[in-house]
Amino acid sequence: MIDYPWNNMLLIIAIVSVLLYRLFFMKNALIIEIKNGMPKILGRRKEDSKWADYLSNIGSWSTVIYVIDMFVKFLQQEADELQQHLGNLS
């Protein structure tokens, strides 16, 4: 049912933004520092980052758009099957 490349990209954006939110921007997430190409964990966050709300909204909205798009594609597929079935009856 997924026949457009942007649908896959939308799903990837949703997954990446939620993972970033959970791992680095919400409370008790990791604080890292990168020196010489190697990450080092400095500690845990005490409170949510100011970017946490934006990442959460991006993940939520992209998931909602993806689910709506999948539902529309499902309805189109069912309508095509019904139309073919009605065409065979006449």
Buried (B, 14 or more C-beta within 10 A) or exposed (E): EEEEEEBEEBBEBBEBBBEBBBEBBBEEBEEEEEEEEEEEEEEEBEEBBEEBEEBBEBBBBBBEBBEEBBEEBEEEEEEEEEEEEEEEEE
